[in-house]
Amino acid sequence: MAAVESQLIVGQVLQSSSTQYTIIEFIGEGSFGKVAKCHVNSTGELVAVKIMKDGFVQGVEEELSMLNKISELDPDQFNLVKFHERFEYSSYTCLVFELLEMNLLQYLKTVVGSSMYVNQIRPIAKQMLVALQRLQSLGITHNDIKLDNVMVVNTEEDTLQVKLIDFGLAHPSSSAPHGKWLQPLGYRAPEVCLGLPYTEAIDMWGLGYMLANLYLTTNLFPVRCEYLMMKAMVECLGMPSEDQLLFGMHAQRFFCGDEDELGLTWRLLTPEEYSSINTVKAKEWPTRRPHFNSLDDLIYIYEEEDAAEFMDRREFIDFLKHLLTLDEEKRFSPTDALQHPFITMTHLSQDADSSD
């Protein structure tokens, strides 16, 4: 079958068993195919239609299984995208969703234009925690938490409302595949990098990384080289535990154990060792990219504006530490995170001059 983009055009009508959808424009694209903004001919409503390429039928069935579970909930209450229907058109599989305004990456670049204050990040964090708490209760792991997959509902509202989208990589938490590569580079949780069994805790890691990106306006760790990503992770968060390194299927891609009189001592491979073992050359550290020795370094990258804002910033960094924890068993769950002072704002409640 030819590629989706060569066969479907603006103005074309997609027909389900009950509804006609006219393509207005194409608003997204991925390995799966394209997303089209469509007009519902019978009601005038605007929707987003995910049009899948031919080779993604199995992925569609898995995604549909997750969407059907989610559809039993109130998607507005739990900050999840609203799913309408699935239908076949010609040789395409189409999934119809509510139309949302833009993703957080677009919002950061086009509306904010700079880093976000932590009081702007808080409502996004809280809404995503509610979404992940509900997914966890349903036994679903999203597997792809990132700026592109969180949509802004309406940029005109005073309080930013967001929703989690794209369940193409989601699966039941009980059947997490061992050793499979998931999550984009940078966002990848340490247990995934090392080839360890993983749980829905990888979504909390992805959320922490995403929130750090909103604060920095760039990636916390390098995203174009897995060696540099791991190097930055070790510099900022420390070494993985001995058990993680001993039992990780992929641990020897990044680390080696040296024998000495004290036993086995683990260290990160040098760039030359990594390149030799993996037959992939490690990239050079980008010239302008800072080295963060700790998440605490993030507190001081911007000037202090006032005492309350600085206190809020400190709580935000403490909050990130609980999400970006190397040991998934010690990482916050969504329920834990919702009780943190950064979310509850108890650290600001006694400050008459503070404002959220």
URPE-V902565 format. One record per residue. N is the residue number from 1. RES is the residue in one letter. PSI is psi in whole degrees, 0 to 359 (NA if undefined). D_LAST is the distance of its C-alpha to the last C-alpha in Angstrom with 2 decimals. Layout:
# URPE-V902565
N|RES|PSI|D_LAST  N|RES|PSI|D_LAST
This chain:
# URPE-V902565
1|M|140|52.84  2|A|163|51.52  3|A|151|47.88  4|V|316|45.54  5|E|340|44.73  6|S|346|48.47  7|Q|330|49.18  8|L|139|46.28  9|I|159|45.63  10|V|136|43.40  11|G|347|44.95  12|Q|147|46.39  13|V|125|46.14  14|L|129|45.22  15|Q|119|46.87  16|S|187|45.85  17|S|337|48.01  18|S|348|46.25  19|T|145|44.11  20|Q|132|44.57  21|Y|120|41.80  22|T|127|42.35  23|I|123|40.84  24|I|315|38.90  25|E|162|37.74  26|F|127|37.09  27|I|358|33.42  28|G|158|33.61  29|E|145|36.24  30|G|186|36.91  31|S|336|39.87  32|F|333|40.00  33|G|228|40.61  34|K|161|38.43  35|V|129|35.76  36|A|138|36.74  37|K|123|34.88  38|C|153|37.29  39|H|127|38.15  40|V|113|39.31  41|N|328|42.52  42|S|334|42.84  43|T|343|39.40  44|G|358|37.91  45|E|149|34.87  46|L|136|33.53  47|V|168|33.32  48|A|128|33.25  49|V|120|36.53  50|K|115|36.87  51|I|115|40.51  52|M|140|41.95  53|K|166|44.76  54|D|325|47.96  55|G|9|47.47  56|F|24|44.29  57|V|314|45.83  58|Q|318|45.32  59|G|324|41.68  60|V|316|41.29  61|E|320|42.71  62|E|316|40.36  63|E|318|37.31  64|L|322|38.62  65|S|318|39.05  66|M|318|35.37  67|L|323|34.31  68|N|323|36.59  69|K|316|34.98  70|I|326|31.49  71|S|343|32.83  72|E|347|33.63  73|L|176|29.92  74|D|104|27.54  75|P|331|26.03  76|D|321|23.19  77|Q|326|22.17  78|F|14|22.34  79|N|43|21.02  80|L|146|24.53  81|V|145|26.60  82|K|125|29.09  83|F|131|32.71  84|H|302|35.47  85|E|165|38.82  86|R|139|41.01  87|F|162|44.26  88|E|133|46.97  89|Y|120|47.95  90|S|238|51.05  91|S|14|50.54  92|Y|149|46.73  93|T|129|44.35  94|C|135|41.36  95|L|130|38.13  96|V|129|36.20  97|F|163|32.41  98|E|149|29.91  99|L|125|29.00  100|L|160|25.46  101|E|304|24.24  102|M|160|23.85  103|N|170|23.07  104|L|330|20.19  105|L|315|22.64  106|Q|319|23.56  107|Y|317|20.00  108|L|320|19.22  109|K|320|22.47  110|T|331|22.77  111|V|309|19.39  112|V|308|17.10  113|G|1|20.12  114|S|188|18.63  115|S|156|16.58  116|M|141|13.07  117|Y|153|10.15  118|V|332|9.31  119|N|342|5.72  120|Q|331|8.14  121|I|328|10.63  122|R|309|9.14  123|P|329|10.01  124|I|313|13.23  125|A|313|14.07  126|K|315|13.69  127|Q|322|15.81  128|M|326|18.35  129|L|321|18.71  130|V|317|19.56  131|A|315|22.04  132|L|327|23.59  133|Q|318|23.88  134|R|318|25.84  135|L|319|27.94  136|Q|321|28.77  137|S|335|29.95  138|L|357|32.19  139|G|35|33.53  140|I|133|32.31  141|T|128|31.29  142|H|316|29.77  143|N|357|30.98  144|D|48|29.32  145|I|120|25.54  146|K|169|24.60  147|L|323|22.64  148|D|338|25.59  149|N|15|25.52  150|V|119|21.99  151|M|141|22.00  152|V|128|19.48  153|V|314|20.54  154|N|113|19.66  155|T|349|18.04  156|E|346|18.16  157|E|151|15.62  158|D|315|12.14  159|T|123|10.79  160|L|125|12.89  161|Q|132|15.57  162|V|159|17.83  163|K|146|21.17  164|L|133|23.46  165|I|182|26.87  166|D|90|30.24  167|F|27|32.02  168|G|335|35.08  169|L|3|34.97  170|A|151|33.74  171|H|165|36.26  172|P|135|36.78  173|S|332|35.42  174|S|345|38.84  175|S|37|40.66  176|A|123|38.71  177|P|136|41.36  178|H|127|42.13  179|G|0|42.11  180|K|140|40.93  181|W|124|38.85  182|L|166|35.51  183|Q|143|32.21  184|P|157|32.26  185|L|144|32.88  186|G|308|29.88  187|Y|350|28.17  188|R|123|31.25  189|A|151|30.79  190|P|324|33.24  191|E|330|35.26  192|V|316|35.87  193|C|319|36.83  194|L|353|39.24  195|G|39|40.75  196|L|160|39.80  197|P|144|39.31  198|Y|163|35.74  199|T|189|33.59  200|E|353|30.41  201|A|340|28.70  202|I|334|29.19  203|D|326|26.46  204|M|323|23.98  205|W|313|25.27  206|G|321|24.86  207|L|314|21.23  208|G|317|20.54  209|Y|319|22.50  210|M|317|20.76  211|L|323|17.24  212|A|323|18.88  213|N|320|20.31  214|L|324|17.05  215|Y|322|16.03  216|L|338|19.57  217|T|17|20.63  218|T|174|23.84  219|N|139|25.36  220|L|319|24.96  221|F|153|28.70  222|P|145|31.54  223|V|2|32.30  224|R|2|35.79  225|C|121|37.69  226|E|331|37.48  227|Y|314|39.01  228|L|326|36.39  229|M|313|33.66  230|M|321|35.27  231|K|315|35.88  232|A|322|32.21  233|M|316|31.25  234|V|318|33.79  235|E|321|32.78  236|C|324|29.10  237|L|350|29.44  238|G|178|33.06  239|M|146|36.18  240|P|161|36.41  241|S|163|38.31  242|E|320|42.10  243|D|319|42.18  244|Q|321|39.94  245|L|327|42.28  246|L|321|45.44  247|F|356|44.69  248|G|126|42.69  249|M|330|44.93  250|H|8|43.50  251|A|323|42.87  252|Q|359|45.95  253|R|332|44.59  254|F|333|42.33  255|F|157|43.69  256|C|156|47.08  257|G|125|48.44  258|D|130|50.74  259|E|135|53.29  260|D|188|53.90  261|E|341|55.36  262|L|355|52.14  263|G|214|52.13  264|L|124|49.90  265|T|124|47.13  266|W|147|44.73  267|R|159|43.46  268|L|138|41.92  269|L|150|44.67  270|T|163|45.28  271|P|323|44.79  272|E|318|48.58  273|E|316|48.91  274|Y|313|46.20  275|S|320|47.94  276|S|315|51.32  277|I|320|50.35  278|N|358|48.28  279|T|32|50.25  280|V|122|46.99  281|K|130|46.39  282|A|134|43.24  283|K|161|41.42  284|E|148|40.79  285|W|129|37.36  286|P|137|35.74  287|T|315|36.30  288|R|3|32.80  289|R|125|31.02  290|P|157|29.72  291|H|121|30.71  292|F|119|27.91  293|N|346|29.58  294|S|156|26.62  295|L|337|23.11  296|D|334|22.27  297|D|333|23.46  298|L|338|20.37  299|I|326|18.26  300|Y|7|20.37  301|I|342|20.99  302|Y|153|18.45  303|E|148|18.53  304|E|129|16.31  305|E|311|14.07  306|D|169|13.06  307|A|318|13.42  308|A|318|9.91  309|E|319|9.28  310|F|321|12.78  311|M|320|12.42  312|D|320|9.69  313|R|319|12.23  314|R|319|15.01  315|E|324|13.74  316|F|315|13.38  317|I|321|16.95  318|D|321|18.17  319|F|315|16.95  320|L|322|18.92  321|K|325|21.88  322|H|339|22.21  323|L|320|22.29  324|L|59|24.49  325|T|130|27.10  326|L|322|30.68  327|D|112|32.07  328|E|334|30.99  329|E|338|31.97  330|K|354|29.38  331|R|144|26.60  332|F|142|23.82  333|S|168|24.52  334|P|321|21.85  335|T|317|22.10  336|D|312|21.73  337|A|325|18.68  338|L|343|16.87  339|Q|357|17.41  340|H|145|16.03  341|P|328|13.38  342|F|324|11.27  343|I|316|11.25  344|T|340|11.49  345|M|23|8.89  346|T|334|11.87  347|H|344|11.75  348|L|349|8.80  349|S|335|10.27  350|Q|358|12.93  351|D|108|11.21  352|A|338|11.48  353|D|352|10.21  354|S|149|6.85  355|S|134|3.78  356|D|NA|0.00
